[in-house]
Amino acid sequence: MWEFLKPILVDFKNPIIFAIPFFLLLIGIEVYLNYKERKGYYIFKDSMASISMGIGSIFSDIISKSLAFVAFTWLFTTYGFFKEELSWTVLGWVLLFFLDDFTFYWHHRLSHEVRILWAAHVNHHSSETYNLSTALRQSWTEIFYKYIFFLWLPFLGFPPLMVLTQISINLLFQFWVHTKFIKKFPTIIELILNTPSHHRVHHASNVRYLDRNHAGTLIIWDRLFGTFAEEKDEEPVVYGITTNIHTYNPLVIATHEFKSLFRDLRRAPGIGNKLKYIFLPPGWSHDGSTQTARKMRQNLKK
């Protein structure tokens, strides 16, 4: 009956753990360049807050990834419709690369467009600086719902370890795009891949750039689904969120939007409005006192 649990005893070698020394090395190099060129890209307390968030996320990820492994294993062993074709094959890896990245796009996009999910994700955007340490400002709560989006992959027939490895590879790719030292690549690369330029837009609080460029590895999903915006020299990116929290306290960074959501729920009249605060985009309000990113863009165009 419990045969499907046996694979969880396998020691999953998380690529993220092995990459930590390289993360720190690259951050050190960027800090040196920042000092040498007097760029002002780093604030010590802010970077320490981001690193603290990253350390905390490792512990919560152990729990969530273990639960995901159990669910993935059950789906794979019970169903796994195309096991023979997809399990650890070249075709399987190629398909998984695209399907995982496609799934990440929608997980990431909905984390910006659903208020309760945004409450978990917003901490990654709360820094008003942008550098490689910002990449480590990971959520302590987002990973508890993240893996739900990927359940369909073991259902198709991708082995759980294969799926978790590809998820980690995708996350590794996203580290290096958190820099201001790289401006733009040749056009063909900017058309296909997520780049520092594209991801700077994603971290912007400018109305024109809000909720754009949700890509993991491939920017093609944003281009296909209408969420792409190009970084413009005439409008430099302003980093942070629309209402900045001005704190370096990791506990506040991790929970501030949940507190805001609960305040809105308390003042919302009726169950219908309460549900809208939970599931509609951030910025929606029953009295029109705040606006969603879409509404702000519409007003900007007018």
Summary of the structure (lengths in Angstrom):
residues: 302
radius of gyration: 20.0
end to end distance: 62.0
largest distance: 62.5
contacts: 913
relative contact order: 0.13
helix: 65%
strand: 1%
